[in-house]
């Protein structure tokens, strides 16, 4: 059985490329997910293929250009989720 892995990515609109800010496996992954869930503002997206690609990127490093298209789709999805949350809060 494979261990659960997570990746945390940070992006500032108009800033530098998305950066891997946290990654973990097993218990560290569970702890990172618990912390993200506790902060309702942190969206959680399940994409095992993307995790496998991003897991090779060191923490505090920007993602490579080869992952830009995938990250653009992910960011669009997250922005859509944020929009829905804001509408529901009104």
C-alpha positions, 0 to 999 in steps of 0.5 A: 500500500502506498503512503499518502503524500501531500504537496502545498503550493503557494501562488501570488497573482502577478508574482513569481511562479507557484512555489512548493511550500510544504510536502509530506508523506504518511503521518506528516501528510496527515498532519498537513491535511489536518492543518489545512482543514483547520484553516477553512481558507486553504483549498484541498484538491485531490490529484495523485498524478499532480502530487507525483510530479510536484513531489520531485520539486524541493520545498521553497522552490518554484515549479518548472515551466513544464508544470505551468499548464497543469498548475494553471488549470489547478489555480483556475479550479481553486479560484472557482472554489473560492468564488463559490465560497464567497457567494455562499457566505453572502 
